[in-house]
Amino acid sequence: MYSFEVRGCKKLNGDITPQGAKNEALQIISAVLLTPEKVTVTNIPDIIDVNLLIELLGEMNVKVERPQRDTCIFQADEVKIDYLHSEAYKKKSGRLRGSVMLAGPLLARFRRAFIPKPGGDKIGRRRLDTHIIGFEKLGASFTYHEEDGFFHLEAPHLKGTNLLLDEPSVTGTANIIMAASMAVGNTIIYNAACEPYIQQLCRMLNRMGAKISGIGSNLLSIEGVTYLGGTEHRMLPDMIEVGSFIGLAAMTQSAITIKNAGVEHLGIIPEKFRQLGIQLEIQGDDIHIPAQEKYEIQTFLDGSVMTIYDHPWPGFTPDLLSIVLVTAIQACGSVLIHQKMFESRLFFVDKLIDMGARIVLCDPHRAVVIGLEREQALRGITMSSPDIRAGVALLIAALSAEGKSVIQNIEQIDRGYQDIDGRLRALGADIVRK
């Protein structure tokens, strides 16, 4: 088990470039199973979750060439379906929630698939109902085998249908899109997720020969085709990294420029950080955050306390609420953070309170942050990273704190952030991996 040793209270300076989008990568890489032709994917983040999925495809006999760490050429022309019955597959796929994304393309092309119990973060319940119900309505049948913890799915005939999703699940929408792309007839998906990553997947599939319309809206129409071909695809910059670097700059009073930030795909994210009082300068596709001594949280027009909550796109992504929460610690004013989607994602705030933050955890979904206004610095402590986003929030807190902090279980951070310690050292951070 590795850890980060951090000595904070250092002002950082320089340029940093976000990695390719993790959440997009899991969908796009799964989609290569839809065709026997070559698919070239670039700007792939070099992180544990993505590398594990690529390794999993290789063990399924998908040919993988990696001429550079951010580029892969996939060819799924001799996929071994029998591997799906192996103990190795059960063990590895269960470690990675992203493996659920293999079900849609496997059903579309091979007519059978397996979904393990969800793995990944320990941030609360992540149900698979949206995936399973969608597959069922397309004509798949499933049984749950308690002895191996897998949903076994079969679909001799996938047929287009009208779907009203009970929730705009991003992974559920992506899985259903991939299955429907090769179903017979037309599929309508209402209440579909419409995040930039879903838009990217749809555009990639259309380049492969799919017929998807309504891209960017929550109403998708898919005309099934019998064959999908090869293509090339480039990942968007990771919007969660962009938000993390904005929060980092504010907390450490640093001047940082985020290069190639994919500004047009960030939606409401810059505005949410402006509501915390953080100055942002958009320079083409770059974002410059100047060093700020103080930043003041806005209030609503009636003077009431600002509330920031997660909401399906184009609302604010839940993956950045941990970052917003930690950034508010040194602000002037107060903010209510309302995490609606995951009931355990705020349980890392006890560590921030131990560091000296003024936070009231109201319940599993809500926390009030009363800004310290730079009147006192956080103090370094030893702590453990519970999940990817909370881990980076704790790292930001440690970089702003006086003294030494030790962050354990950093494998959680490595799952989502590529060489984060190396890139932060390049900005002047005192961080050592041990």
BAKESE-520876 format. One record per residue (C-alpha): residue number from 1; residue in three letters; y, x, z. Coordinates in steps of 0.02 Angstrom, whole numbers, always signed. Each point is the difference from the previous one (the first is absolute). Layout:
N
+-----+-----+--------+--------+--------+
:   i :  aa :      y :      x :      z :
+-----+-----+--------+--------+--------+
: NUM : ALA :      Y :      X :      Z :
...
+-----+-----+--------+--------+--------+
END
This chain:
434
+-----+-----+--------+--------+--------+
:   i :  aa :      y :      x :      z :
+-----+-----+--------+--------+--------+
:   1 : MET :     +0 :     +0 :     +0 :
:   2 : TYR :   +166 :    +74 :    -54 :
:   3 : SER :   +170 :    -27 :    +79 :
:   4 : PHE :   +184 :    +30 :    -38 :
:   5 : GLU :   +103 :   +104 :   +120 :
:   6 : VAL :   +183 :    -46 :    -26 :
:   7 : ARG :   +159 :    +72 :    +73 :
:   8 : GLY :   +139 :   -122 :    -33 :
:   9 : CYS :   +190 :    -13 :     +5 :
:  10 : LYS :    +15 :   +100 :   -161 :
:  11 : LYS :   +113 :    -64 :   -138 :
:  12 : LEU :    -89 :     +2 :   -167 :
:  13 : ASN :    +75 :    +27 :   -171 :
:  14 : GLY :    -55 :     +0 :   -181 :
:  15 : ASP :    -94 :    -97 :   -132 :
:  16 : ILE :   -167 :    -87 :    +16 :
:  17 : THR :   -102 :    -92 :   -132 :
:  18 : PRO :   -111 :   -148 :    +45 :
:  19 : GLN :   -183 :     +5 :    -48 :
:  20 : GLY :    -82 :   -126 :   -114 :
:  21 : ALA :    -25 :   -171 :    +78 :
:  22 : LYS :   -155 :    -10 :   +110 :
:  23 : ASN :    -21 :   -188 :    -11 :
:  24 : GLU :    +18 :     +1 :   -188 :
:  25 : ALA :   -124 :   +144 :    -17 :
:  26 : LEU :   -141 :    -95 :    +85 :
:  27 : GLN :    +18 :   -144 :   -124 :
:  28 : ILE :    +25 :   +105 :   -157 :
:  29 : ILE :   -145 :   +119 :    +36 :
:  30 : SER :   -116 :   -147 :    +34 :
:  31 : ALA :    +51 :    -76 :   -168 :
:  32 : VAL :    -74 :   +146 :    -98 :
:  33 : LEU :   -170 :    -85 :    +26 :
:  34 : LEU :    +54 :   -137 :   -121 :
:  35 : THR :    -26 :   +110 :   -154 :
:  36 : PRO :   -124 :   +129 :    -65 :
:  37 : GLU :   +146 :    +91 :    -82 :
:  38 : LYS :   +108 :   +139 :    +74 :
:  39 : VAL :   +143 :    -47 :   +116 :
:  40 : THR :   +128 :   +134 :    +45 :
:  41 : VAL :    +99 :    -27 :   +160 :
:  42 : THR :   +146 :   +111 :    +54 :
:  43 : ASN :   +109 :    +17 :   +155 :
:  44 : ILE :   -153 :    -30 :   +111 :
:  45 : PRO :    +36 :    +34 :   +184 :
:  46 : ASP :   -110 :   +139 :    +70 :
:  47 : ILE :    -47 :    -93 :   +160 :
:  48 : ILE :   -161 :    -40 :    +93 :
:  49 : ASP :    -15 :   -185 :    -46 :
:  50 : VAL :    +27 :    +30 :   -185 :
:  51 : ASN :   -110 :   +156 :     -8 :
:  52 : LEU :   -139 :    -94 :    +90 :
:  53 : LEU :     +8 :   -139 :   -131 :
:  54 : ILE :     -5 :   +127 :   -143 :
:  55 : GLU :   -150 :    +84 :    +84 :
:  56 : LEU :    -84 :   -169 :    +17 :
:  57 : LEU :    +22 :    -33 :   -187 :
:  58 : GLY :    -74 :   +171 :    -38 :
:  59 : GLU :   -155 :    -43 :   +101 :
:  60 : MET :    -15 :   -160 :   -103 :
:  61 : ASN :    -15 :   +117 :   -150 :
:  62 : VAL :   +177 :    -29 :    -64 :
:  63 : LYS :    +53 :   +159 :    -90 :
:  64 : VAL :   +153 :    +74 :    +85 :
:  65 : GLU :   +105 :   +144 :    -67 :
:  66 : ARG :   +145 :    +60 :   +107 :
:  67 : PRO :   +103 :   +124 :   -105 :
:  68 : GLN :   +136 :     -8 :   +134 :
:  69 : ARG :     +0 :    -70 :   +177 :
:  70 : ASP :   +111 :   -144 :    -54 :
:  71 : THR :    -97 :    -40 :   -159 :
:  72 : CYS :   -173 :    -71 :    -29 :
:  73 : ILE :    -94 :    -47 :   -158 :
:  74 : PHE :   -132 :   -131 :    +37 :
:  75 : GLN :   -142 :    -62 :   -111 :
:  76 : ALA :   -115 :   -136 :    +67 :
:  77 : ASP :   -123 :     -3 :   -144 :
:  78 : GLU :   -160 :    +32 :   +100 :
:  79 : VAL :    +31 :    -84 :   +167 :
:  80 : LYS :   -151 :     -4 :   +115 :
:  81 : ILE :     -2 :   -173 :    +76 :
:  82 : ASP :   -152 :    +46 :   +106 :
:  83 : TYR :   +112 :   +117 :   +100 :
:  84 : LEU :    +77 :   -157 :    +74 :
:  85 : HIS :   -164 :    -28 :    +95 :
:  86 : SER :     -3 :   +173 :    +77 :
:  87 : GLU :    +35 :    +44 :   +181 :
:  88 : ALA :   +126 :   +130 :    -59 :
:  89 : TYR :   +102 :   -136 :    -87 :
:  90 : LYS :     -7 :   -114 :   +151 :
:  91 : LYS :    +60 :   +138 :   +115 :
:  92 : LYS :   +140 :    +65 :   -110 :
:  93 : SER :    +67 :   -166 :    -64 :
:  94 : GLY :     +5 :    -69 :   +177 :
:  95 : ARG :   +119 :   +141 :    +51 :
:  96 : LEU :   +128 :    -51 :   -129 :
:  97 : ARG :    +77 :   -172 :    -16 :
:  98 : GLY :    +52 :    +45 :   -178 :
:  99 : SER :   -183 :    -11 :    -51 :
: 100 : VAL :    +18 :   -190 :     +2 :
: 101 : MET :   +100 :    +23 :   -161 :
: 102 : LEU :   -159 :    +50 :    -92 :
: 103 : ALA :    -70 :   -176 :    +11 :
: 104 : GLY :   +112 :    -81 :   -131 :
: 105 : PRO :    -33 :   +124 :   -140 :
: 106 : LEU :   -186 :    +12 :    +42 :
: 107 : LEU :    -19 :   -189 :    -10 :
: 108 : ALA :    +99 :     -4 :   -163 :
: 109 : ARG :   -102 :   +132 :    -88 :
: 110 : PHE :   -168 :    +10 :    +89 :
: 111 : ARG :    -11 :   -175 :    +77 :
: 112 : ARG :    -43 :    +59 :   +175 :
: 113 : ALA :    +89 :    +87 :   +142 :
: 114 : PHE :     -3 :    +38 :   +185 :
: 115 : ILE :   +143 :    -13 :   +125 :
: 116 : PRO :    -17 :    +92 :   +165 :
: 117 : LYS :    +81 :    -53 :   +162 :
: 118 : PRO :   +182 :    +56 :     -4 :
: 119 : GLY :    +34 :   +180 :    +52 :
: 120 : GLY :   +163 :    +97 :    +10 :
: 121 : ASP :   +138 :    -33 :   +127 :
: 122 : LYS :    -27 :    -79 :   +169 :
: 123 : ILE :   +152 :   -112 :    -17 :
: 124 : GLY :    -79 :   -170 :    +23 :
: 125 : ARG :   -105 :   -125 :    -94 :
: 126 : ARG :    -12 :    +23 :   -189 :
: 127 : ARG :    -97 :   -144 :    -70 :
: 128 : LEU :    -90 :     -3 :   -167 :
: 129 : ASP :     +8 :   -188 :    -26 :
: 130 : THR :   +126 :    +11 :   -143 :
: 131 : HIS :   -112 :   +119 :    -96 :
: 132 : ILE :   -161 :    -97 :    +28 :
: 133 : ILE :    +72 :   -173 :    -33 :
: 134 : GLY :    +81 :    +64 :   -160 :
: 135 : PHE :   -163 :    +75 :    -62 :
: 136 : GLU :    -94 :   -160 :    +44 :
: 137 : LYS :   +120 :   -107 :   -101 :
: 138 : LEU :    -24 :   +117 :   -147 :
: 139 : GLY :   -187 :    -34 :    +10 :
: 140 : ALA :    -66 :   +136 :   +116 :
: 141 : SER :   -121 :    -35 :   +142 :
: 142 : PHE :     -9 :   +103 :   +158 :
: 143 : THR :   -109 :    +23 :   +151 :
: 144 : TYR :    +39 :   +100 :   +156 :
: 145 : HIS :   -139 :   +117 :    +57 :
: 146 : GLU :    +19 :    +31 :   +185 :
: 147 : GLU :   -122 :   +146 :     -1 :
: 148 : ASP :   +110 :   +107 :   -112 :
: 149 : GLY :   +171 :    -80 :    +31 :
: 150 : PHE :    +31 :    -34 :   -185 :
: 151 : PHE :    +49 :   -150 :   -103 :
: 152 : HIS :   -118 :     -4 :   -150 :
: 153 : LEU :    +82 :    -78 :   -154 :
: 154 : GLU :    -76 :    -54 :   -164 :
: 155 : ALA :    +83 :    -78 :   -152 :
: 156 : PRO :   -111 :    -26 :   -152 :
: 157 : HIS :   +142 :    -99 :    -78 :
: 158 : LEU :   +183 :    +19 :    +49 :
: 159 : LYS :   +105 :   -146 :    -61 :
: 160 : GLY :   +189 :    -22 :     +6 :
: 161 : THR :    +70 :   -123 :   +126 :
: 162 : ASN :   +158 :    -55 :    +89 :
: 163 : LEU :    +28 :    +88 :   +166 :
: 164 : LEU :   +124 :    -37 :   +139 :
: 165 : LEU :    -13 :   +148 :   +119 :
: 166 : ASP :    +12 :    -44 :   +185 :
: 167 : GLU :   +102 :   +159 :    +24 :
: 168 : PRO :    +84 :   +119 :   -123 :
: 169 : SER :   -119 :   +142 :    +42 :
: 170 : VAL :    +37 :   +156 :   -102 :
: 171 : THR :   -178 :    +64 :     -2 :
: 172 : GLY :    -69 :   -175 :    -22 :
: 173 : THR :   +115 :    -33 :   -148 :
: 174 : ALA :    -45 :   +167 :    -80 :
: 175 : ASN :   -186 :    -30 :    +22 :
: 176 : ILE :     +9 :   -174 :    -76 :
: 177 : ILE :   +107 :    +61 :   -145 :
: 178 : MET :   -128 :   +134 :    -44 :
: 179 : ALA :   -145 :   -123 :     +9 :
: 180 : ALA :    +92 :   -133 :   -100 :
: 181 : SER :    +53 :   +122 :   -136 :
: 182 : MET :   -177 :     -6 :    -72 :
: 183 : ALA :    -47 :   -179 :    +47 :
: 184 : VAL :    -30 :   -132 :   -134 :
: 185 : GLY :   +155 :   -108 :    -24 :
: 186 : ASN :   +167 :     -7 :    +89 :
: 187 : THR :    +39 :    +32 :   +183 :
: 188 : ILE :   +160 :    -55 :    +86 :
: 189 : ILE :    +42 :    +84 :   +167 :
: 190 : TYR :   +135 :    -87 :   +101 :
: 191 : ASN :    +74 :    +79 :   +158 :
: 192 : ALA :    -51 :   +168 :    -70 :
: 193 : ALA :    +70 :   +159 :    +78 :
: 194 : CYS :   +134 :    +73 :   -114 :
: 195 : GLU :    +33 :   +173 :    +76 :
: 196 : PRO :    +45 :   +140 :   -121 :
: 197 : TYR :   -178 :    +66 :    +22 :
: 198 : ILE :    -72 :   -165 :    -65 :
: 199 : GLN :   +123 :     +6 :   -145 :
: 200 : GLN :    -58 :   +177 :    -38 :
: 201 : LEU :   -183 :    -54 :     +1 :
: 202 : CYS :    +35 :   -146 :   -117 :
: 203 : ARG :    +95 :   +109 :   -123 :
: 204 : MET :   -139 :   +129 :     +1 :
: 205 : LEU :   -132 :   -134 :    -33 :
: 206 : ASN :   +104 :    -71 :   -143 :
: 207 : ARG :     +6 :   +174 :    -78 :
: 208 : MET :   -190 :     +0 :    +14 :
: 209 : GLY :     -9 :   -165 :    -96 :
: 210 : ALA :    +17 :   -132 :   +136 :
: 211 : LYS :   +109 :   -153 :    -25 :
: 212 : ILE :   +102 :    -27 :   +157 :
: 213 : SER :   +167 :    -91 :     +4 :
: 214 : GLY :   +120 :    -45 :   +140 :
: 215 : ILE :     +7 :   +181 :    +60 :
: 216 : GLY :   +126 :    +19 :   +141 :
: 217 : SER :    -14 :   -181 :    +55 :
: 218 : ASN :   -120 :    -90 :   +118 :
: 219 : LEU :    -76 :    -99 :   -143 :
: 220 : LEU :   -117 :   +103 :   -108 :
: 221 : SER :    -92 :    -59 :   -155 :
: 222 : ILE :   -151 :   +101 :    -58 :
: 223 : GLU :    -93 :    -30 :   -162 :
: 224 : GLY :   -170 :    +82 :    +17 :
: 225 : VAL :    -57 :   +130 :   -127 :
: 226 : THR :   -172 :    +72 :    -37 :
: 227 : TYR :    +48 :   +184 :     -3 :
: 228 : LEU :   +129 :   +115 :    +77 :
: 229 : GLY :    +38 :   +174 :    -68 :
: 230 : GLY :    +71 :   +162 :    +64 :
: 231 : THR :   +182 :    +37 :    +41 :
: 232 : GLU :   +121 :   +115 :    +91 :
: 233 : HIS :    +92 :    -49 :   +157 :
: 234 : ARG :   +129 :    +81 :   +115 :
: 235 : MET :    +19 :    -52 :   +182 :
: 236 : LEU :   +167 :    -55 :    +71 :
: 237 : PRO :    +79 :   +103 :   +140 :
: 238 : ASP :    -62 :    -60 :   +170 :
: 239 : MET :   +131 :   -120 :    +69 :
: 240 : ILE :    -69 :    +23 :   +177 :
: 241 : GLU :    +34 :   +186 :     -9 :
: 242 : VAL :   +175 :    -35 :    -63 :
: 243 : GLY :    +35 :   -113 :   +149 :
: 244 : SER :    -79 :   +127 :   +118 :
: 245 : PHE :   +116 :   +138 :    -62 :
: 246 : ILE :   +153 :   -113 :    +19 :
: 247 : GLY :    -47 :    -32 :   +181 :
: 248 : LEU :    -37 :   +184 :    +28 :
: 249 : ALA :   +172 :    +52 :    -63 :
: 250 : ALA :    +89 :   -126 :   +112 :
: 251 : MET :    -97 :    +43 :   +158 :
: 252 : THR :    +21 :   +188 :    -19 :
: 253 : GLN :   +182 :     -8 :    -60 :
: 254 : SER :    -53 :    +88 :   -159 :
: 255 : ALA :    +66 :     +8 :   -178 :
: 256 : ILE :   -148 :    -36 :   -112 :
: 257 : THR :    -13 :    -46 :   -184 :
: 258 : ILE :   -153 :    -97 :    -54 :
: 259 : LYS :    -33 :    +51 :   -180 :
: 260 : ASN :    -79 :   -116 :   -130 :
: 261 : ALA :     -7 :   -143 :   +126 :
: 262 : GLY :    -40 :   -139 :   -125 :
: 263 : VAL :   +158 :    -92 :    +53 :
: 264 : GLU :    -25 :   -148 :   -117 :
: 265 : HIS :   -166 :    -40 :    +85 :
: 266 : LEU :    +60 :     +9 :   +181 :
: 267 : GLY :    +59 :   -180 :    +11 :
: 268 : ILE :    +80 :    -42 :   +167 :
: 269 : ILE :    -49 :   +163 :    +88 :
: 270 : PRO :   +168 :    +92 :    -18 :
: 271 : GLU :    +93 :   -154 :    +62 :
: 272 : LYS :   -108 :    -12 :   +157 :
: 273 : PHE :    +44 :   +178 :    +48 :
: 274 : ARG :   +183 :    -35 :    -35 :
: 275 : GLN :    -14 :   -144 :   +125 :
: 276 : LEU :    -42 :   +134 :   +129 :
: 277 : GLY :   +165 :    +84 :    -46 :
: 278 : ILE :    -77 :   +141 :   -102 :
: 279 : GLN :   +106 :    +64 :   -144 :
: 280 : LEU :    -92 :    +15 :   -166 :
: 281 : GLU :    +69 :    +69 :   -161 :
: 282 : ILE :    -97 :    -47 :   -157 :
: 283 : GLN :    +18 :   +139 :   -128 :
: 284 : GLY :    -96 :    -50 :   -156 :
: 285 : ASP :   -181 :     -5 :    +58 :
: 286 : ASP :    +38 :   +105 :   +156 :
: 287 : ILE :    +54 :    -59 :   +173 :
: 288 : HIS :   +114 :   +111 :   +105 :
: 289 : ILE :    +10 :    -32 :   +187 :
: 290 : PRO :   +146 :    +96 :    +76 :
: 291 : ALA :     -7 :    +67 :   +177 :
: 292 : GLN :    +61 :   -137 :   +118 :
: 293 : GLU :    +52 :    +25 :   +180 :
: 294 : LYS :    -14 :   -186 :    +34 :
: 295 : TYR :    -61 :   -156 :    -89 :
: 296 : GLU :    +30 :   -177 :    +59 :
: 297 : ILE :   -120 :   -145 :    -22 :
: 298 : GLN :    +81 :   -150 :    -83 :
: 299 : THR :     -3 :   -173 :    +77 :
: 300 : PHE :    -19 :   -166 :    -88 :
: 301 : LEU :   +160 :    -90 :    -50 :
: 302 : ASP :     -4 :   -105 :   +158 :
: 303 : GLY :    -10 :   +157 :   +107 :
: 304 : SER :   -183 :    -20 :    +47 :
: 305 : VAL :   -120 :   +147 :    +10 :
: 306 : MET :    -69 :    +64 :   -165 :
: 307 : THR :   -182 :    -44 :    -34 :
: 308 : ILE :   -103 :   +102 :   -124 :
: 309 : TYR :   -169 :    -71 :    -47 :
: 310 : ASP :   -134 :    +24 :   -130 :
: 311 : HIS :    -25 :   -120 :   -143 :
: 312 : PRO :    -95 :     -2 :   -166 :
: 313 : TRP :    +91 :    +84 :   -144 :
: 314 : PRO :   +144 :     -7 :    -39 :
: 315 : GLY :    +17 :     -8 :   +189 :
: 316 : PHE :    -11 :   +153 :   +112 :
: 317 : THR :   -166 :    +93 :     +0 :
: 318 : PRO :    -96 :     +2 :   +166 :
: 319 : ASP :    -42 :   +184 :    -28 :
: 320 : LEU :   +181 :    +48 :    +40 :
: 321 : LEU :    +25 :   -100 :   +160 :
: 322 : SER :    -65 :   +145 :   +106 :
: 323 : ILE :   +127 :   +114 :    -84 :
: 324 : VAL :   +144 :   -123 :    +24 :
: 325 : LEU :    -48 :    -20 :   +183 :
: 326 : VAL :     +3 :   +186 :    +38 :
: 327 : THR :   +161 :    +25 :   -100 :
: 328 : ALA :    +88 :   -133 :   +105 :
: 329 : ILE :    -33 :   +100 :   +160 :
: 330 : GLN :   +156 :   +107 :    -21 :
: 331 : ALA :   +109 :   -133 :    -80 :
: 332 : CYS :   +149 :    -89 :    +77 :
: 333 : GLY :    -50 :   -180 :    +34 :
: 334 : SER :   -163 :    -96 :    +12 :
: 335 : VAL :   -128 :    -70 :   -121 :
: 336 : LEU :   -151 :   -114 :    +13 :
: 337 : ILE :   -150 :    +64 :    -99 :
: 338 : HIS :   -119 :   -140 :    -47 :
: 339 : GLN :   -167 :    +58 :    -71 :
: 340 : LYS :    -79 :   -161 :    -63 :
: 341 : MET :   -151 :    +61 :    -96 :
: 342 : PHE :    -95 :   +115 :   +119 :
: 343 : GLU :    -21 :    -37 :   +184 :
: 344 : SER :    -30 :   +179 :    +59 :
: 345 : ARG :   +125 :   +100 :   -100 :
: 346 : LEU :   +133 :     +9 :   +136 :
: 347 : PHE :   -116 :    +66 :   +133 :
: 348 : PHE :    +61 :   +179 :    -27 :
: 349 : VAL :   +170 :    -38 :    +81 :
: 350 : ASP :    -65 :    +51 :   +172 :
: 351 : LYS :     +4 :   +179 :    -62 :
: 352 : LEU :   +182 :    -19 :    -56 :
: 353 : ILE :    +43 :    -74 :   +171 :
: 354 : ASP :    -81 :   +153 :    +82 :
: 355 : MET :   +116 :   +106 :   -108 :
: 356 : GLY :   +151 :    -93 :    +70 :
: 357 : ALA :    +27 :   -139 :   -126 :
: 358 : ARG :    +68 :   -167 :    +59 :
: 359 : ILE :   -123 :   -124 :    -73 :
: 360 : VAL :    -61 :   -167 :    +66 :
: 361 : LEU :   -170 :    -51 :    -71 :
: 362 : CYS :    +14 :   -189 :     +5 :
: 363 : ASP :   -176 :    -37 :    -66 :
: 364 : PRO :   -122 :    +75 :   -127 :
: 365 : HIS :   +119 :    -47 :   -142 :
: 366 : ARG :   +177 :    +29 :    +66 :
: 367 : ALA :    +98 :   +142 :    +78 :
: 368 : VAL :   +183 :    +17 :    +44 :
: 369 : VAL :    +78 :   +172 :    -23 :
: 370 : ILE :   +159 :    +38 :    +99 :
: 371 : GLY :    +81 :   +150 :    -82 :
: 372 : LEU :    +33 :   +157 :   +103 :
: 373 : GLU :   +159 :    +36 :   -101 :
: 374 : ARG :    -37 :   +189 :    +11 :
: 375 : GLU :    +44 :     -5 :   +185 :
: 376 : GLN :   -167 :    +82 :    +35 :
: 377 : ALA :   -133 :    +81 :   -108 :
: 378 : LEU :   -181 :    -50 :     +1 :
: 379 : ARG :   -114 :   +122 :    +94 :
: 380 : GLY :   -156 :    +80 :    -72 :
: 381 : ILE :   -170 :    -60 :    +60 :
: 382 : THR :   -183 :     +8 :    -51 :
: 383 : MET :    -57 :   -154 :    -94 :
: 384 : SER :   -128 :    -62 :   -126 :
: 385 : SER :    +25 :    -80 :   -171 :
: 386 : PRO :    -80 :   -175 :     -3 :
: 387 : ASP :    +27 :    -35 :   -186 :
: 388 : ILE :    +86 :    +72 :   -154 :
: 389 : ARG :   +172 :    -78 :    +18 :
: 390 : ALA :    +11 :    +10 :   +189 :
: 391 : GLY :    -53 :   +183 :    -14 :
: 392 : VAL :   +148 :    +42 :   -111 :
: 393 : ALA :   +116 :   -102 :   +112 :
: 394 : LEU :    -58 :   +107 :   +147 :
: 395 : LEU :    +26 :   +156 :   -105 :
: 396 : ILE :   +180 :    -53 :    -37 :
: 397 : ALA :    +27 :    -30 :   +186 :
: 398 : ALA :    -71 :   +173 :    +41 :
: 399 : LEU :   +113 :    +85 :   -127 :
: 400 : SER :   +151 :    -79 :    +85 :
: 401 : ALA :    -58 :    +35 :   +178 :
: 402 : GLU :    +43 :   +140 :   +119 :
: 403 : GLY :   -140 :   +122 :    +38 :
: 404 : LYS :   -178 :     +5 :    -64 :
: 405 : SER :   -102 :   -149 :    -57 :
: 406 : VAL :   -184 :     +2 :    -44 :
: 407 : ILE :    -67 :   -135 :   -116 :
: 408 : GLN :   -189 :    -16 :     +0 :
: 409 : ASN :   -115 :    -92 :   -121 :
: 410 : ILE :   +109 :    +51 :   -147 :
: 411 : GLU :   -142 :    -42 :   -119 :
: 412 : GLN :    +78 :   -173 :     +3 :
: 413 : ILE :   +163 :    +73 :    -67 :
: 414 : ASP :    -92 :   +105 :   -130 :
: 415 : ARG :    -81 :   -158 :    -65 :
: 416 : GLY :   +168 :    -56 :    -69 :
: 417 : TYR :   +119 :   +149 :     -9 :
: 418 : GLN :    -28 :   +151 :   -111 :
: 419 : ASP :    +32 :   +171 :    +81 :
: 420 : ILE :   +129 :    -82 :   +113 :
: 421 : ASP :    +15 :   +151 :   +115 :
: 422 : GLY :    +26 :   +121 :   -145 :
: 423 : ARG :   +132 :   -108 :    -81 :
: 424 : LEU :    +92 :    -24 :   +165 :
: 425 : ARG :     -2 :   +187 :    +35 :
: 426 : ALA :    +86 :    +24 :   -167 :
: 427 : LEU :   +143 :   -106 :    +71 :
: 428 : GLY :     +9 :   +108 :   +156 :
: 429 : ALA :   -115 :    -94 :   +118 :
: 430 : ASP :    -93 :    +94 :   +137 :
: 431 : ILE :   -174 :    -74 :    -22 :
: 432 : VAL :   -167 :    +88 :    +13 :
: 433 : ARG :   -172 :    -68 :    -40 :
: 434 : LYS :   -129 :    +54 :   +130 :
+-----+-----+--------+--------+--------+
END
